[in-house]
C-alpha cells in the first residue's frame, strides 16, 4: 500500500501554522499546544473534505489549543501560586 503525498499550498500552510503564535505568548508550553494544533491542522487539510469544512475545523483547532493553553496556565497558577509572583 502506497501513501500518497499531498502538498499543501502556501496559504494552507499559513493557516495551519497560525497556532504556533502561542510560542510568542507562552514559550515552551505555548509551543507544545501550538505544535499539537499544527499537526492536527495538517491532517485536516489532507482529508478529502469540502474547503469550508477544513478551514472551519482548522480555526476551531487553533482556538481549542489557545483555550487549552490558558486552562493549563490557570491550573498551574492555582496549584503553584509562588511560581507566578
KAWO-V818041 format. One record per residue. N is the residue number from 1. RES is the residue in one letter. SS is DSSP state (helix for helix, strand for strand, loop for the rest). PHI is phi in degrees with one decimal (999 if undefined). PSI is psi as a letter, one per 30 degrees, with the letter a starting at -180 (* if undefined). Layout:
n = (N:N)
res = (RES:RES)
ss = (SS:SS)
phi = (PHI:PHI)
psi = (PSI:PSI)
This chain:
n = (1:2:3:4:5:6:7:8:9:10:11:12:13:14:15:16:17:18:19:20:21:22:23:24:25:26:27:28:29:30:31:32:33:34:35:36:37:38:39:40:41:42:43:44:45:46:47:48:49:50:51:52:53:54:55:56:57:58:59:60:61:62:63:64:65:66:67:68:69:70:71:72:73:74:75:76:77:78:79:80:81:82:83:84:85)
res = (X:X:X:X:X:X:X:X:X:X:X:X:X:X:X:X:X:X:X:X:X:X:X:X:X:X:X:X:X:X:X:X:X:X:X:X:X:X:X:X:X:X:X:X:X:X:X:X:X:X:X:X:X:X:X:X:X:X:X:X:X:X:X:X:X:X:X:X:X:X:X:X:X:X:X:X:X:X:X:X:X:X:X:X:X)
ss = (loop:loop:loop:loop:loop:loop:loop:loop:loop:helix:helix:helix:helix:helix:helix:helix:helix:helix:helix:helix:helix:helix:helix:helix:helix:helix:helix:helix:helix:helix:helix:helix:helix:helix:helix:helix:helix:helix:helix:helix:helix:helix:helix:helix:helix:loop:loop:loop:loop:loop:helix:helix:helix:helix:helix:helix:helix:helix:helix:helix:helix:helix:helix:helix:helix:helix:helix:helix:helix:helix:helix:helix:helix:helix:helix:helix:helix:helix:helix:loop:helix:helix:helix:helix:loop)
phi = (999:-97.9:-93.6:-83.4:-81.1:-113.4:-89.7:-90.6:-74.6:-61.6:-74.9:-70.7:-63.7:-60.9:-66.5:-66.5:-86.7:-61.1:-67.5:-69.4:-63.5:-64.9:-62.9:-65.1:-80.5:-117.0:61.5:-65.4:-67.1:-64.5:-64.4:-64.4:-63.7:-65.6:-68.8:-62.5:-65.5:-60.6:-61.2:-64.6:-64.0:-63.6:-64.1:-63.6:-68.5:-85.3:-76.9:-93.4:-115.7:-62.8:-58.9:-63.4:-67.0:-62.4:-65.7:-63.8:-66.6:-64.9:-62.5:-66.8:-64.2:-64.7:-65.7:-63.5:-64.7:-65.8:-63.6:-60.8:-59.5:-68.7:-65.2:-64.8:-63.7:-64.4:-63.0:-65.8:-65.9:-75.9:-78.2:-129.6:-65.6:-71.8:-73.5:-114.7:-90.3)
psi = (k:k:k:k:k:k:k:k:l:e:f:e:e:e:e:e:f:e:f:f:f:f:e:e:e:g:b:e:e:e:e:e:e:e:e:e:e:e:e:e:e:e:e:e:f:f:l:i:l:k:e:e:e:e:e:e:e:e:e:e:e:e:e:e:e:e:e:e:e:e:e:e:e:e:e:e:e:e:e:i:f:f:f:h:*)
